[in-house]
Amino acid sequence: MSVYNSGKALVKQIAETELPRQALALWALGQEGFLVKWNKKTVLFDPYLSNWVYELAGPPWSRAFESPLAPSDCLNVDYVVISHHHEDHMDKLTLQAIGQSAQTRFIAPRAHLPLLKEWGLRDEQLIGISHGQCLELDGGIRLDAFAAMHEQFEQDDAGEHKFLGYVANFEGVHLYHAGDTIGFPELVTWLQSRQIDIAMLPINGRDFVRNGQGIVGNCNYREAVEIAVQIDADMIIPMHYGLFPHNDENPAYFVDYIHRHYPAKKFHMFAPGERFIYMK
């Protein structure tokens, strides 16, 4: 079931969406930004809702489409989960705006807590998390963190990983948000026992031209599919495409690959602002 909206209509749709406990509602917000609603709780992953990258770096970092939500639309979100400090994932303008909320808590790699505090987020709003750590959140949500390899592992002086992915367990519905990562054997091993229902993986890939421009790479569409297959995920959701044309991949290649090699594997492609309901 899918419907898409933006602005006030999207805010209204999110508020009015009611689901049984064995279902999740997901809204795509662009890049790796997703809003997940379950049992009246809302979790926002990697929201890039501003034009912060363009304001910092200028061309060619223009958005291909406007954000379906404004930061001011997200002041009643329960949790914001941040995978790493790149501006299209840990968006200063978005986080500072949502930080005006007394309700929202921000979960981020421990390595980035000092910067978030510099941006004005308060200690009581922040929850640090490390590779291998599990958090029990309000409402029965469990969050496990796993190191990501954004081409390589990076750690701070305390050994804290700077790039993380997350498995969110909504009372038996398991969603994996990979953040930015390439495929590596340990990741498959970590996830194989997690009974992943939805695997959300980047597909924009990497190459020497982009590396030369300082653009750090991700899984390509083949890697994303193969990781999801090896961890036996029920459904694959590709992400990290469509927003920045110069750091993109044609999602049709993902569709072609999965149809050719794994025609029985479920997947879903999102339009910006689209709602998708997953029933276990």
C-alpha positions as a Markdown table, in Angstrom:
| # | Residue | x | y | z |
|---|---|---|---|---|
| 1 | Met | 0.0 | 0.0 | 0.0 |
| 2 | Ser | 1.5 | 3.3 | -1.0 |
| 3 | Val | 0.5 | 7.0 | -1.0 |
| 4 | Tyr | 2.7 | 10.1 | -1.3 |
| 5 | Asn | 2.3 | 13.6 | -0.1 |
| 6 | Ser | 4.4 | 16.6 | 1.0 |
| 7 | Gly | 4.1 | 19.6 | 3.4 |
| 8 | Lys | 1.0 | 19.9 | 5.5 |
| 9 | Ala | -0.7 | 17.0 | 3.7 |
| 10 | Leu | 2.2 | 14.8 | 4.6 |
| 11 | Val | 2.2 | 15.9 | 8.2 |
| 12 | Lys | -1.5 | 15.2 | 8.4 |
| 13 | Gln | -1.0 | 11.8 | 6.9 |
| 14 | Ile | 1.7 | 10.9 | 9.4 |
| 15 | Ala | -0.4 | 11.9 | 12.3 |
| 16 | Glu | -3.5 | 10.0 | 11.1 |
| 17 | Thr | -1.7 | 6.8 | 10.1 |
| 18 | Glu | -2.7 | 4.1 | 12.6 |
| 19 | Leu | -1.3 | 0.6 | 12.3 |
| 20 | Pro | -1.4 | -2.8 | 14.0 |
| 21 | Arg | 1.6 | -3.6 | 16.1 |
| 22 | Gln | 3.0 | -6.0 | 13.5 |
| 23 | Ala | 3.2 | -3.3 | 10.8 |
| 24 | Leu | 5.5 | -0.3 | 10.1 |
| 25 | Ala | 4.8 | 2.8 | 8.1 |
| 26 | Leu | 7.8 | 4.3 | 6.3 |
| 27 | Trp | 8.1 | 7.7 | 4.5 |
| 28 | Ala | 11.0 | 8.4 | 2.2 |
| 29 | Leu | 12.4 | 11.9 | 2.6 |
| 30 | Gly | 15.4 | 11.8 | 0.2 |
| 31 | Gln | 19.0 | 10.5 | 0.3 |
| 32 | Glu | 18.9 | 8.2 | 3.4 |
| 33 | Gly | 16.2 | 10.1 | 5.2 |
| 34 | Phe | 13.2 | 8.0 | 6.4 |
| 35 | Leu | 10.5 | 8.5 | 8.9 |
| 36 | Val | 9.3 | 5.3 | 10.6 |
| 37 | Lys | 6.1 | 5.1 | 12.6 |
| 38 | Trp | 5.2 | 2.2 | 14.9 |
| 39 | Asn | 2.8 | 1.9 | 17.8 |
| 40 | Lys | 2.4 | 5.8 | 17.9 |
| 41 | Lys | 6.2 | 6.2 | 18.1 |
| 42 | Thr | 8.1 | 7.9 | 15.4 |
| 43 | Val | 11.8 | 7.4 | 14.5 |
| 44 | Leu | 13.6 | 9.7 | 12.0 |
| 45 | Phe | 16.7 | 8.3 | 10.3 |
| 46 | Asp | 19.4 | 10.6 | 8.8 |
| 47 | Pro | 17.1 | 13.5 | 8.0 |
| 48 | Tyr | 18.4 | 15.9 | 5.4 |
| 49 | Leu | 15.6 | 18.4 | 5.2 |
| 50 | Ser | 17.5 | 21.6 | 4.4 |
| 51 | Asn | 19.9 | 22.8 | 1.7 |
| 52 | Trp | 22.9 | 22.7 | 4.1 |
| 53 | Val | 25.3 | 20.9 | 1.7 |
| 54 | Tyr | 24.7 | 23.5 | -1.0 |
| 55 | Glu | 25.1 | 26.4 | 1.5 |
| 56 | Leu | 28.5 | 25.0 | 2.6 |
| 57 | Ala | 29.9 | 23.8 | -0.7 |
| 58 | Gly | 27.9 | 25.4 | -3.5 |
| 59 | Pro | 27.5 | 23.7 | -7.0 |
| 60 | Pro | 27.1 | 21.0 | -7.9 |
| 61 | Trp | 25.4 | 20.1 | -4.5 |
| 62 | Ser | 21.9 | 21.3 | -5.5 |
| 63 | Arg | 19.0 | 19.2 | -4.4 |
| 64 | Ala | 17.1 | 17.5 | -7.3 |
| 65 | Phe | 13.9 | 17.9 | -5.3 |
| 66 | Glu | 12.7 | 19.8 | -2.3 |
| 67 | Ser | 12.4 | 18.0 | 1.0 |
| 68 | Pro | 8.9 | 16.6 | 1.6 |
| 69 | Leu | 9.1 | 17.8 | 5.2 |
| 70 | Ala | 10.5 | 20.9 | 6.8 |
| 71 | Pro | 12.5 | 20.6 | 10.1 |
| 72 | Ser | 9.6 | 22.5 | 11.8 |
| 73 | Asp | 7.3 | 19.7 | 10.7 |
| 74 | Cys | 9.3 | 17.2 | 12.9 |
| 75 | Leu | 9.1 | 18.7 | 16.4 |
| 76 | Asn | 7.0 | 15.9 | 17.7 |
| 77 | Val | 9.3 | 13.1 | 16.5 |
| 78 | Asp | 10.3 | 10.8 | 19.3 |
| 79 | Tyr | 13.8 | 9.9 | 18.1 |
| 80 | Val | 16.3 | 11.1 | 15.5 |
| 81 | Val | 18.9 | 8.5 | 14.6 |
| 82 | Ile | 22.1 | 9.7 | 13.0 |
| 83 | Ser | 24.5 | 7.3 | 11.2 |
| 84 | His | 27.5 | 9.5 | 10.7 |
| 85 | His | 28.8 | 13.1 | 10.3 |
| 86 | His | 28.4 | 13.9 | 6.6 |
| 87 | Glu | 26.3 | 17.0 | 6.0 |
| 88 | Asp | 23.6 | 15.1 | 4.1 |
| 89 | His | 23.1 | 12.7 | 7.1 |
| 90 | Met | 24.0 | 14.8 | 10.1 |
| 91 | Asp | 22.4 | 18.0 | 8.9 |
| 92 | Lys | 23.2 | 20.9 | 11.2 |
| 93 | Leu | 20.2 | 23.1 | 10.2 |
| 94 | Thr | 17.7 | 20.3 | 10.4 |
| 95 | Leu | 19.0 | 19.1 | 13.8 |
| 96 | Gln | 19.2 | 22.5 | 15.3 |
| 97 | Ala | 15.6 | 23.2 | 14.3 |
| 98 | Ile | 14.3 | 19.8 | 15.6 |
| 99 | Gly | 16.4 | 20.4 | 18.7 |
| 100 | Gln | 13.9 | 23.1 | 19.8 |
| 101 | Ser | 11.6 | 20.2 | 20.6 |
| 102 | Ala | 11.4 | 19.1 | 24.2 |
| 103 | Gln | 10.1 | 15.7 | 23.1 |
| 104 | Thr | 12.8 | 14.5 | 20.7 |
| 105 | Arg | 15.9 | 12.5 | 21.6 |
| 106 | Phe | 18.9 | 12.3 | 19.2 |
| 107 | Ile | 20.9 | 9.1 | 18.9 |
| 108 | Ala | 24.3 | 9.4 | 17.3 |
| 109 | Pro | 27.7 | 7.7 | 17.3 |
| 110 | Arg | 29.6 | 8.7 | 20.4 |
| 111 | Ala | 32.4 | 10.1 | 18.3 |
| 112 | His | 30.0 | 12.9 | 17.1 |
| 113 | Leu | 28.5 | 14.0 | 20.4 |
| 114 | Pro | 30.9 | 16.8 | 21.0 |
| 115 | Leu | 30.0 | 18.4 | 17.7 |
| 116 | Leu | 26.3 | 18.0 | 18.3 |
| 117 | Lys | 26.8 | 19.8 | 21.6 |
| 118 | Glu | 28.7 | 22.6 | 19.8 |
| 119 | Trp | 25.6 | 23.0 | 17.5 |
| 120 | Gly | 23.5 | 23.6 | 20.6 |
| 121 | Leu | 21.9 | 20.2 | 21.4 |
| 122 | Arg | 21.7 | 19.6 | 25.1 |
| 123 | Asp | 23.1 | 16.7 | 27.1 |
| 124 | Glu | 19.6 | 15.6 | 28.1 |
| 125 | Gln | 18.6 | 15.4 | 24.4 |
| 126 | Leu | 21.6 | 13.3 | 23.3 |
| 127 | Ile | 22.1 | 9.5 | 23.5 |
| 128 | Gly | 25.5 | 8.2 | 22.3 |
| 129 | Ile | 25.9 | 4.8 | 20.9 |
| 130 | Ser | 28.8 | 2.6 | 20.0 |
| 131 | His | 29.4 | -0.4 | 17.7 |
| 132 | Gly | 27.9 | -3.5 | 19.3 |
| 133 | Gln | 25.8 | -1.6 | 21.7 |
| 134 | Cys | 22.0 | -2.1 | 22.2 |
| 135 | Leu | 19.6 | 0.6 | 23.4 |
| 136 | Glu | 16.1 | 0.0 | 24.8 |
| 137 | Leu | 14.0 | 2.9 | 23.8 |
| 138 | Asp | 10.6 | 4.0 | 24.9 |
| 139 | Gly | 7.6 | 2.1 | 23.7 |
| 140 | Gly | 9.3 | -1.2 | 23.2 |
| 141 | Ile | 11.8 | -0.3 | 20.5 |
| 142 | Arg | 15.3 | -1.8 | 20.6 |
| 143 | Leu | 18.2 | -0.3 | 18.6 |
| 144 | Asp | 21.4 | -2.2 | 17.9 |
| 145 | Ala | 24.4 | -0.4 | 16.3 |
| 146 | Phe | 26.9 | -1.9 | 14.0 |
| 147 | Ala | 30.0 | -0.4 | 12.5 |
| 148 | Ala | 29.8 | 0.7 | 8.8 |
| 149 | Met | 32.7 | 0.8 | 6.4 |
| 150 | His | 32.3 | 4.1 | 4.4 |
| 151 | Glu | 35.0 | 2.7 | 2.1 |
| 152 | Gln | 37.0 | 2.0 | 5.3 |
| 153 | Phe | 36.5 | 2.0 | 9.1 |
| 154 | Glu | 37.2 | 5.2 | 10.8 |
| 155 | Gln | 37.5 | 5.6 | 14.6 |
| 156 | Asp | 38.2 | 8.5 | 16.9 |
| 157 | Asp | 41.0 | 8.6 | 19.5 |
| 158 | Ala | 38.8 | 6.7 | 22.0 |
| 159 | Gly | 38.2 | 3.9 | 19.4 |
| 160 | Glu | 34.6 | 5.0 | 18.7 |
| 161 | His | 33.4 | 4.2 | 15.2 |
| 162 | Lys | 32.4 | 7.3 | 13.2 |
| 163 | Phe | 30.1 | 5.4 | 10.8 |
| 164 | Leu | 27.3 | 3.2 | 12.1 |
| 165 | Gly | 24.3 | 1.3 | 10.8 |
| 166 | Tyr | 21.4 | 0.3 | 12.9 |
| 167 | Val | 19.0 | -2.6 | 13.4 |
| 168 | Ala | 15.7 | -1.3 | 14.9 |
| 169 | Asn | 13.5 | -4.0 | 16.4 |
| 170 | Phe | 9.9 | -3.1 | 16.7 |
| 171 | Glu | 8.7 | -6.0 | 18.7 |
| 172 | Gly | 9.7 | -8.6 | 16.1 |
| 173 | Val | 9.7 | -6.4 | 13.0 |
| 174 | His | 13.4 | -5.8 | 12.3 |
| 175 | Leu | 14.5 | -2.9 | 10.1 |
| 176 | Tyr | 18.2 | -2.4 | 9.1 |
| 177 | His | 19.2 | 1.1 | 8.2 |
| 178 | Ala | 22.8 | 0.7 | 6.8 |
| 179 | Gly | 23.8 | 4.4 | 6.9 |
| 180 | Asp | 26.6 | 4.8 | 4.4 |
| 181 | Thr | 28.7 | 1.6 | 3.9 |
| 182 | Ile | 30.2 | -0.7 | 1.4 |
| 183 | Gly | 29.8 | -4.5 | 1.7 |
| 184 | Phe | 32.3 | -6.4 | 3.9 |
| 185 | Pro | 32.1 | -10.0 | 5.3 |
| 186 | Glu | 31.8 | -9.0 | 9.0 |
| 187 | Leu | 28.7 | -7.0 | 8.3 |
| 188 | Val | 26.9 | -10.0 | 6.8 |
| 189 | Thr | 28.0 | -12.1 | 9.8 |
| 190 | Trp | 26.7 | -9.5 | 12.3 |
| 191 | Leu | 23.3 | -9.3 | 10.5 |
| 192 | Gln | 22.6 | -12.9 | 9.6 |
| 193 | Ser | 21.3 | -13.8 | 13.1 |
| 194 | Arg | 19.1 | -10.7 | 13.3 |
| 195 | Gln | 16.2 | -11.9 | 11.2 |
| 196 | Ile | 16.1 | -8.7 | 9.1 |
| 197 | Asp | 12.7 | -8.0 | 7.6 |
| 198 | Ile | 13.6 | -4.7 | 5.8 |
| 199 | Ala | 17.1 | -4.0 | 4.6 |
| 200 | Met | 17.7 | -0.4 | 3.7 |
| 201 | Leu | 21.0 | -0.1 | 1.8 |
| 202 | Pro | 22.7 | 2.6 | -0.3 |
| 203 | Ile | 23.2 | 1.9 | -4.0 |
| 204 | Asn | 25.0 | 5.0 | -5.4 |
| 205 | Gly | 28.4 | 3.2 | -5.5 |
| 206 | Arg | 31.8 | 4.6 | -5.8 |
| 207 | Asp | 34.5 | 5.3 | -8.5 |
| 208 | Phe | 37.9 | 6.9 | -8.8 |
| 209 | Val | 36.4 | 10.1 | -10.4 |
| 210 | Arg | 34.2 | 10.7 | -7.4 |
| 211 | Asn | 37.0 | 9.7 | -5.0 |
| 212 | Gly | 39.2 | 12.3 | -6.7 |
| 213 | Gln | 36.5 | 14.9 | -5.9 |
| 214 | Gly | 36.5 | 13.9 | -2.2 |
| 215 | Ile | 33.2 | 12.0 | -2.5 |
| 216 | Val | 33.3 | 8.9 | -0.3 |
| 217 | Gly | 31.6 | 5.9 | -1.8 |
| 218 | Asn | 29.0 | 3.3 | -0.9 |
| 219 | Cys | 27.6 | -0.1 | -2.0 |
| 220 | Asn | 26.7 | -0.2 | -5.6 |
| 221 | Tyr | 23.4 | -1.8 | -6.6 |
| 222 | Arg | 24.9 | -5.3 | -6.9 |
| 223 | Glu | 26.5 | -5.2 | -3.4 |
| 224 | Ala | 23.2 | -4.0 | -1.9 |
| 225 | Val | 21.2 | -6.8 | -3.4 |
| 226 | Glu | 23.8 | -9.4 | -2.5 |
| 227 | Ile | 24.1 | -8.2 | 1.1 |
| 228 | Ala | 20.3 | -8.4 | 1.5 |
| 229 | Val | 20.2 | -11.8 | 0.0 |
| 230 | Gln | 23.0 | -13.2 | 2.2 |
| 231 | Ile | 21.3 | -11.9 | 5.4 |
| 232 | Asp | 18.0 | -13.3 | 4.1 |
| 233 | Ala | 16.2 | -10.0 | 4.4 |
| 234 | Asp | 12.5 | -10.2 | 3.5 |
| 235 | Met | 12.5 | -6.9 | 1.6 |
| 236 | Ile | 15.2 | -4.6 | 0.2 |
| 237 | Ile | 14.8 | -0.9 | 0.1 |
| 238 | Pro | 17.5 | 0.9 | -1.9 |
| 239 | Met | 18.5 | 4.4 | -0.8 |
| 240 | His | 21.1 | 7.2 | -1.3 |
| 241 | Tyr | 20.1 | 7.9 | -4.9 |
| 242 | Gly | 18.2 | 10.6 | -6.7 |
| 243 | Leu | 19.0 | 13.7 | -4.7 |
| 244 | Phe | 22.4 | 14.8 | -6.0 |
| 245 | Pro | 22.8 | 14.0 | -9.7 |
| 246 | His | 26.6 | 14.1 | -9.7 |
| 247 | Asn | 26.7 | 11.4 | -6.9 |
| 248 | Asp | 24.0 | 9.1 | -8.1 |
| 249 | Glu | 23.1 | 5.8 | -9.7 |
| 250 | Asn | 20.3 | 4.9 | -12.0 |
| 251 | Pro | 17.9 | 2.8 | -9.8 |
| 252 | Ala | 16.8 | 0.9 | -12.9 |
| 253 | Tyr | 20.1 | -1.0 | -12.7 |
| 254 | Phe | 19.1 | -2.2 | -9.2 |
| 255 | Val | 15.7 | -3.3 | -10.5 |
| 256 | Asp | 17.2 | -5.1 | -13.5 |
| 257 | Tyr | 19.8 | -6.9 | -11.3 |
| 258 | Ile | 17.3 | -8.1 | -8.8 |
| 259 | His | 14.9 | -9.3 | -11.5 |
| 260 | Arg | 17.6 | -11.1 | -13.4 |
| 261 | His | 19.2 | -12.8 | -10.4 |
| 262 | Tyr | 16.6 | -12.9 | -7.5 |
| 263 | Pro | 13.1 | -12.5 | -9.1 |
| 264 | Ala | 11.4 | -13.8 | -5.9 |
| 265 | Lys | 13.1 | -11.2 | -3.6 |
| 266 | Lys | 10.8 | -8.4 | -2.5 |
| 267 | Phe | 11.8 | -4.8 | -2.9 |
| 268 | His | 10.3 | -1.3 | -2.9 |
| 269 | Met | 11.3 | 1.9 | -4.7 |
| 270 | Phe | 10.1 | 5.1 | -3.1 |
| 271 | Ala | 9.0 | 8.4 | -4.6 |
| 272 | Pro | 9.9 | 11.4 | -2.4 |
| 273 | Gly | 7.3 | 11.8 | 0.4 |
| 274 | Glu | 5.7 | 8.4 | -0.3 |
| 275 | Arg | 4.2 | 6.3 | 2.5 |
| 276 | Phe | 4.8 | 2.5 | 2.4 |
| 277 | Ile | 3.2 | 0.2 | 4.9 |
| 278 | Tyr | 5.1 | -3.1 | 5.7 |
| 279 | Met | 3.0 | -5.9 | 7.2 |
| 280 | Lys | 4.8 | -8.8 | 8.8 |
